[in-house]
Amino acid sequence: MDATSNLLVEIGTEELPPTALLTLLNAFIGCFRDQLEGAGIGFEKIDAFASPRRLALLVRGILTRQPDREILRRGPAVQAAFGADGLPTKAALGFAGSCGVPVAMLAREVTDKGEWLAFRSKVSGELTSSLVPGLTDAALARLPIPKRMRWGEGSEEFVRPVHWVCLLLGTEAIPGRILGTEAGRETYGHRFHHPEALNVPEATAYAELLRSSGSVEPDFNRRRDLIRSQVEQLASANGLRARVDDALLEEVTALVEWPNAILGHFDDAYLAIPPEVLIETMRSNQKYFPVEDSCGALQASFITVANIESRDPDQVRAGNERVIRPRFADAAFFWAQDLKLPLEGYAERLETVVFQDRLGTLAEKSKRVAKLARDLAHAIGVDPDLAARAAHLARCDLVTSMVYEFPGLQGTMGRYYAVHANEHPCVCAAMEEQYLPRFAGDVLPESPCGRVLAIADRMDTLVGIFGIGLRPTGAKDPYGLRRASIGVLRILIETPLDLDLRDLIASAASAYSEGLLSNDVETAALGYVIDRLRGYYHERGLTADTVDAVLQTGVTVPADLDARLAAVTAFRSLSASASLAAANKRIRNILSKAGIEVEVGSAGLEVNGTLLKEPAEIRLAARVEELSSRVLPLAHTRDYIGVLRLLSDLESDLEAFFDQVMVMVEDSEIRENRIRLLRSLAELFLLVADISRLQE
């Protein structure tokens, strides 16, 4: 059995960027795994560690020697390797010479593309310890670091300057130089609690040594759980409840190595400011966890996580309370200043803020959105004047002092200022809901005005940006059109709202000055949104052929498409679905050869009963006529599941028809009549979807 051991790779640095720490760690794991696999070095698993000053991997059960490898070199094709006289050509001689053997010692490799000269050789595996420095360097070079730093007099670059490197295979230190730093067996503990070097006796002793002697919890997940537990227990002990935001928790975990939660307080008078402002200040600026009472009301306290176990925690508490005080004072000043004007009073300032060079200012955008909002109001069931009012005020909070200082509070502050100005409740709600959904899985707008504004603003941006040619390419989407499109689709489908994308885009385009937008803007924008629909349903687990079958109907009402997709998904679970899909493929092929395209709403010629000759076609025609009268009312009410269940009863009749009836007979009248029958049948299925697109 091949010998195995445990490998420790630790890169000690200056403080790493906290928001990138997990990304760097996960990338380090993946890149180092790739290097090991590329070198053919087997291992059991990789444990990973990360703290503000280190990235480390513990590779368990790693082979101590690289396995021997057989290398195959392929030379020229045999046909080109020998001449008509059977003697080797220059190509064969050259290849043999490069391999260091005569032509006679070359092997032959047979593939599906022919026969080739080949040379096989065995390469002895190297010691893992000799390969680790190079593998580590290669892995580190592939980490996703947008901007690398240089330090000292060397040319090495990394996300932060490197101070130490620890490489151990079992109990043995691995010599080498990583990023300009000599590797050893030493690690370093907490910057203040244990700044001295720690000798790591053996690779697997690394983590426990840091915990017990270095005052460092190196495991990111354990440290995160410890912080959560400390914060929640401290809050509970004081009759409070901590608001532990996952993103903040991860950032704090990346900022500390030896966490110690401390409860601080601030003046109750600051609670008169909107709580979102206080929370944003605590989380974004200070990395504090806000606390609330049992009813969810924000309290005049916070929890900070210190990176030190202080002998005088009161000093740490006082320092944090002193730091937060001026930030809250600034927020109180911004709040008081902004309230001196009603929300509408800021509208004039929007005329000085450019939305996009060619599309004008935010004031001009607000006018376009107001026009579209009026168009949407009736369909959504809201007063057009309220919808237009919401659009008029929607961007006003962007030019307030509070949102300038805290951009993440756009919309939220608009709602507070609208309430303070005694605007209609629907308008107030729309100020915040216009930005929903902000991300995948986020909640949707609940108020009618909020839905109108969320749709109208996104459609204006989509049409405007598409219309001036700044369309997304690849991963570049500076105006967030992908997110905007998916947001509109989610609102229309999940609310649901019975709105047509084609009409929405046309209405948005009509608000722009004539000649500003490209002639193909409506077609291009619609195609883009439909493509996002494919992605939306892919994430929900629907197969591509199911979505394609429904989109082939050409319907552009997302709520209607959603009902059809549910019906086709249910249809695929029926025993008759496969044979009916196959029969529809056959029908489409016959119609295509006859030059007939079936479209939604098309009306084919009636079948002539006197021309029906075979029992199977007489039976099928009768069934189609009978089902037509039953499925049309169901399709009208969008009971698409009911339509497909009824049509699934045609399975045996269709099979009999294709077994017993020849469609393309010489008699043109009979042939055309049978084609009409198949066309009428295809039209019935197309009331829901083109099931000929379904794959087995």
N, C-alpha and C positions, 0 to 999 in steps of 0.2 A: 504493500500500500504506500502511495506517495506521502511523504512527510508534510505536515501542515503546521501552521503557527498562527499567531495573531499579529496584525500590522497596525501600528499607530502612525498617523500622519497629522501633525498639528502645525498650523500656520499662525503665529502670534503677531498681532498688528497693533497699530494705534486704533482708536475707537472707530469701528466700522459704521457706515450709515445705517441707522436703525430701520428705516422703512425698506431697505434692500437686503437686510440680513438673511431672512428666510429664503429669499430668491437666490442669493449667493450660495447658501448652504445646499439647497436642493440641486442647484446646478453643479456644485462641486461633487455631490454624490453621483449624479448622472455622468459627468465627464470622467471621473476617476473609474467608475464602473466600465465605461466604454474603453478606457485605456487598458484595464486588466483583461477584458474580454478580447480586445484586439491583440494583446500579447499572448493569449491562450492561457492565462493564469487563473485557475479556478479558485473559488472561495465560497463560503457558506452564506454570509450576509454582511451588510455594512451598517454599523451603528454610527450615527452622526451627532456632532456636538457643535454648538455655536453660542458665543456670548459676545459682548461688545468688543472684546479684544482677541477673539480667536475663532478659527474655523478648524474643525478636527474630524477625522474619520477613523473609526476602529473597524478594520476588516477582519472578521472572524473566520477561522478555518481556511486561511489562504495557503496555497501551495508554496513551499519554500524554494522550489525550483520550477522553472518554466519547462513544460513537457517538450520532449524532442518533437520536431516537426518535419514533415515531408514537404519539400518544395517542388512544385511542378512548373517547369518552364516550357511553354509551347513555342515551337519553331515554325519554319515554313511548311506549307501544305506538301504532302508527299508528292503530289503531281508536279509541284514546282521544285522539289528537292532533288529529283533525278532526271537526267536527260533521256533521250530516246535510246541511247546506248547503255542505259542502266547505271551510268556513273553519276556520283553526286555532283550537283551544281555548286556554283559559288555560294548560293544562299545556304545550302546544307553544310558546306565546309565552314562557312563563317559562323553559323549557329553552333556547330560542334566545337569550333575553336573557342568561342566565348564560354562554352561550358567546360572546356578543358579535357575533352574526351574525343576519340575518333568517331567518325560517323557511324561506324558499325555498332558502337555502344549506345547509340540513341534509341529510345523507345518510340513506339507509335501510339498516338492517342486518337481514338475513333469517336467522332461526335456525329450528331444528326446533320452537320454541315460538311462532313468529309473526314479525311484522315490526315493527321499532322505528325511531324516529327516532334518528339518531346524528350525532356531530360528530367529525371527524378533524382533528387538528392536529399539526404537527411542532414538536418541541422540540430546539433545538440542544444538543449535548452539551457539558458543562463540562470544563475542564481537570482531569485526574486529580489534579494537585497541590492544587487547591482543594478536592477532595472527601476527600482522605486523612485529615485530622484528624477530620472527622465520622465517617467510616467506622471509624476506629480507636477513637474513643470508644464507638461503638455496639457494636463487637466486644468491647471490654473490659467493657462493662456486662453482657454476656451470659455471662461466664465463671462456672463453677460455684464460687462462693466462699460457703461457709456463713455466715461472719461477716466483714464488711468493717471496715476500720479507718479512722479519721480522723486527720489529723495537721495540725499548724500551726493557722492561724486560718481556713482554708478549710473548705468543706463537702464536698470531694471524698472519696470512699471507695474503697479498694482493699484487696487482701489484705495488702499492706504499704505503707508510705509510699513515694512515688515521688520519686526524686532527680534524674533526668534523662530526657529524651526525645530520641531521635535520629530524624529523618525526612529521608530523602534520596530524590530521584528522579533517578537517574543521578548527575551531579555536583552537582546543585542541591539546596540545603537547602530544605525545605518549612516555611514559617512556620505557626505554629498553637499552640494551647494544649491539652494533653492532661492530664487529671486535675490541673488547676491548675498545670502545669509547662510553661514555654515550650519549644517544640521547637527543636533546633539541629542542628548537624552533629558534635557532640562525643559521644564515648563515654568510658568510664572502664575502665581496666585493673584488675589485681589490687589489692586493698585495701592490701597492704603492698609488693609488688614494683613496682607502678606506679600510685600513687594519683592522679597527675596526669591531666588531660584529654588525650584523643587526638582529633585532627581526622581524620575519615573523609573521604578525598578523593573516593571514589566508592562507590556502594552495594555493588558486588561485592567491594570491597577490605576490607570490614568484618571478616570472619572471620580472614583472614590477618594483618591489622593487629593484632588482639587477640593472636594467637598469637606473632607476632614481636616486638611492642613492649609489649604489655600483660600478658604472662604469664598469659593466660587462654585455655583451650581452650573456645570457646563452643558447639561442637557436642556435644550430650549423648551421642549414640551413639559418637562418636570418643573422648570422654572416658571413657565406660564401658569401651570396648575397651582403652584405654590403662591404666586401673586394673587390669583383669583381667590384662593382660599383665605389668604391673609386679609384681603380687602373686604370680602363678604363677612368674615368673622368679626373684624374690627367694627364694621358698620352695625352688625347685629348686636354686638356687645353694648353699643350706645343707643339702641332702640331705633336704628336707622336701616335703610336698605340702599346698597350701592348700585349705581347704574354702570354696569360693566359692559362697555362697548367692545366687541371683539377686535376691531381694528386698533383701538387704543391699547387694549390689553397686549396685543402682539408688539406694538411699538414700544411700550414700557418694558416688555420682556427683553427686547433688543437693546434697551438702554442700561439695564442693571445686571450685575453678576451675583450679587448677594442681597436680595430684596428685603426691605423692611418697611411695612405699611405704617403710616402715621396719619392720624386724624387732625385736620386743621379747621379753623373757623374764620368767618368774615362777618362784617356788619350786616345785621338784618335789613337795614335800609336799602341795600342793593337788591333785595328781592322784589322791589317795585319795578325793576327793569324786566323786560320779557325774559322768561327763564331760558329760552333758546340762546340768548346772547351770553348769559352767564355760563351755560354749558359749553358753548363754542369756545369761550375764553379759556375755561378750565381745561378742556380737552386738547384744543389745537395749540394754544400758547404755552400752557404749563404742564400738560400731560397729567392732570389730576382727574380722579374719578369723582363725579358729582354724587351726592347722596340725597335721598328723598325719604319722606315719612311713609307710613303704611298705606296712605291713600294716594301716593304717587306725587305729592307736592314737593317741589325742590326745597331743600333746607339750606341754611346759611353755614354749611360745612362742606368739606371736601376730604378726600383721602389721597395723599401723595405716597409714592413708593420710592424711598431713599435707597441709594446704592451703598449703604453703609450701616453697620450696627452701632449707632452712636451711644457713647456713655452719657450723653445729655440730650435725649430726644426732644426736650422742650425747646432747645436752641434750634434744632432742625425745624420743628413746628413753627416757631416764631419767624424764622427766615422765610418759609414758604408763605406764611400769612402776610408778611411784609411785601413780598413780591407781587402777590395777587391784588393787593389793595389799589395801587395806581392803575392797573388794567381795568378794574371795575369802575374806578372813578372816571376814566376815559369813556367807558361805555355809557355811564350815566350822563356824561356831558353830550355825547352824540345823540342819545335818546331825547334829551331835553331840546337840543338844537333842531332835530328833525321834526319834532312836534310843533314847532313854531309855524309851519306851513301845513295845510291839508295836503293829502297825497296828490291831488290834482295840481297843486301849486308847483310840482316838480316837472310837469309835462313839458313846459317850455324849454327846460334844459336838455331834453332829449333831442332837440333840433341841432345841438352841437356835438352829439355823439354819433359817430359813423358806425353803421351796422356793417356795410360792405361798400367799397368805393363806388361800384357801379349800381348798387341797389339802394344807395341812399342812407339816410340817418335812421336812428331808432324811432324818431317821430314819424317818418314816412312809412316805416315798417308797421308801426302801430295803426296807421290809417288803413293800410292794406288788410291787416288782420281784422280790423273792425268791420270792413266790408265783407270779408269771408265769414266772420262770425254771424253777421246778420243773415247771410245766406243759409247758414247751418242751423240757426236758432229754431226755425219752424220744425225741422226734421227731428231735432233733439228734444223739443218741447220746452223751450225757454223763451221768455220775452225778448224780441230782437233788440230792444233798447237796452236791456240789462246786459245782453251779450256784447253789444257794441261798447257799453260803458266799461265793462271788464277789460276789453281789448285796449281801450283808451288809457286805462290806468295801469295796465299790466307791467310796463317797464319803468314806471316812475320811481320805484324804490331803488333802481340801479344807480341813481344819481344822488342818493341820500348819503349822509356821512357814515351811518352805521353800516350800510352795505359796502361802501368804499373800503371801510376798515375790515369788515367780515364778509367777503364775497359769497361764502357758503350760506349766508342767511338771506340771499335773494329770494323773493317770494314769501318767505316767512315774515320778514319785516314789512313787506307790502301788505300782508294780511293785517298786521297790527296797526299800521298807519291807516288802512281803509276802515277798520273798525273805529279807530279814534275819530275819523272824519264822518262817521255815521253813514257809510255807504251801505247799500242793500246787502243782506247776509250772503246772497248768492255771489255777488261781486267780490265780497271779502274773501270767501272761500276760494274763488277762482285765482286770486293773487298768488296763493301758494300751490294750488292744485295744477296750475298751468305747466309746472315742471314735472308732473307725474306722468308715467313712471320714469324715475331718474336712472334706473339700472335694471338689469334682468331680475325678475322676481319681485320688483317693487310694487307697491299698491297702486291702484288706478284712481283717477279723479272720481269723486262721488257726487259732487254737485253738478247740475246741468251746465252752469256757467263755466265750471272748471273743465268739463269735457269739451265744450265748444272751444274754449281758449287753447286747451292742450292740442287739439286737432288743428285748429286754424293757424296757430303760430308755427307748428312743425311743417304744415303743408306750404305755407308761404316761404319758409326757408328752403325746403326741398325744391320747389318749382323755381324760385329765384336763382339758386346756385346752379341748378341744372341748366336753366335758361341762358346763363352767361358763360357756360362751358366749363365751369369748375367742378366737374363730376368726379366722384371718388375713383381712384385707380389703385388696385392692389390693396395694400394695408393703409394707404394714405386716405384719411377721411377727416380733414381739418374742421369741417363744419358739422361733424357728427350726424351725417345724413343716414347712416345705417341705423344708429340708435333712434333717430327721429322717426324713421319709417317703421321700425319694429314697435315703437311706442304707439303710433297711430293704429297699427294693426291690432295690437293688444286691446286698445280701447274699443275698437269697432267689434272685435270678436268676443272679448270676455265680458263686455258690459251687458249685452251686445247692443250695437246700434246699426240700424238698417240703412247704411250709407254706401254709395257707390264710389269707389276710388276714382273712376274716370270722371265723374261729375265733380268730385272734390278738387282734382287737379285742374280741371277746366275753369272752375270758379276761382281758384287761387291765381291762375295765369291771367284771368280777365282783370285782376286788380292792378296789373303792371301797365306801364305806358306802352302804347303800341310801338312795335319795332325794337323794344329792349331785349325781349327774349327770343331765342332761336325758334325756327319754325317747327322743329321736331321735339320741342320741350315736353309736350303732353305725352307723346308716345314714349319718349325716353324715360321720363319720370315714372310713368305707369309700369313700364317694364322693370325698372329698378325696384319698385315696391313689391311687385309680384315675385321677383327673385328673393327678396327678403322673406316673403311668405313661405317659400320653400325651406329656407333655413329655420324659420320659426317652427314649422311642423316637424322638421328633422329633429330639433331639440326636444320635441314632445313625443318622439318615438315613432312617428308615422313613416312608413316606407316611401321612397322616392316615387315608385310607380303608382302608389295610391294617390299621392298629391298630383302627379302628372295627369292621371286619369280624370281628376276633377277639374284641373286647370284647363284641360282641353275643351271644356264647355265654353270657355271665353267669358264666363261670369266674372265680374269685377266687384261684387259686393262681398266683402270678407265674411260677414255673418252668414250669408247664404252658402258660401264655399265651405264654411265650417260645418254646417248642417249636412252638406253633401259628403264631406269627408267622414263624418261619423257614420253615415249610411253605408258608404263603401267599405269602411272598416268592419262594420257589422256583417255586411254581405260576404266578405271574404271568409267568415267563419262558417258559412253555409256549405253543405256538401255539394251543392250544385254550382258553386261559384267558379271552380276551375273549368268545368265543361262549358259553362255559359261564356266565360272570358275567351276560351278557345273558339267557340262558335262565333262570337263577335269579331274576332280577328279574321276568321274566314269570311264573314259577311263584308267586313271592311275591304278585304282584298278583292272580292268580287265586284263591289261597288267602285273601287278605285280603278280596276281594269275597264270598267264600263264608263269611266270618266265622271263619276258622280261623287260629290263631296257632301257629306251630311253635316249640317250645322244646327246649333241650338235654335229652335223656333222655326226651322225650315218645314215646309209643308209639301210632302211628296204627292204625286198623283195617286188617286184612289185605285185600289186593286179591282180589276174586272173579274167578278165572280164567274162569269161564263167561260173565261179562259183557264180556269183552274181545272186540271185534269186528274192529277194523281191524288189518291186519298190523303197522303201525308201533307200535301200543300193545301188541300181543302181544309184539313183539320187545323193546320198552323194559321191559315188566314182567319178562320173563325175565332181561334183563340186570341189572335192579335186584335181583332175587332172588339171582342168582348173585353179584353184587358184595357184597351185604350179608354173606354168609357169609365173605367174604374181608377186608372192611375192618374189621369189628367187632373181630377179634383185633388188627389193627394199631393201631386207635384205643386199645384197652385198654393196649397197651404204649407209647403215645404216639409211634408211628411215623406222624406226621401227614403227612409228605412222601409216604410210601407210600400213605396213604389217598387223597390228592389225585391222585397219579399214576394210580391205578386208576380213580378216578372221571372222570378226563379222557378215558378211553376211551369215555365216553358221548356225546361231542360229536355224532357222526353220528346216533346213535339219537335224541337229543333234537331235532336239527334235523328229522329225518324225522317225528317225532311231531307237532311244531308245524306242519309243512307239510301233513300228511295227516289229522290228527285234530282234530275240533272238541270241545273239552272241555265247554262249556256247552250241551249239547244238551237237547232238551225231555224226553226220557226220564229221569226222576229217578234211576232205579237206575244206568243207564249213566253219567250225569253224576257221581253220588256216587262211583262206582267209579273214574272217571278222576281225580277230585280226590284220592281215597285214594292212587292211584299217584303223583301229583305230590307229595303230602305225604310219602310214604315216601322219595321221592328227595331232597326238601329236608332230611329228617332225616339222610340219609347225609352230605350236605355239611356239615350243622351239627355233625357229629362233630368237625369242625375249625374251621370259621368260617362266617359268613354271607356267602358270596361275592357275594351280590346287592348288597352294599354297595360293591363294588369299582367304581371309575370307570375309564373307558377311558383 
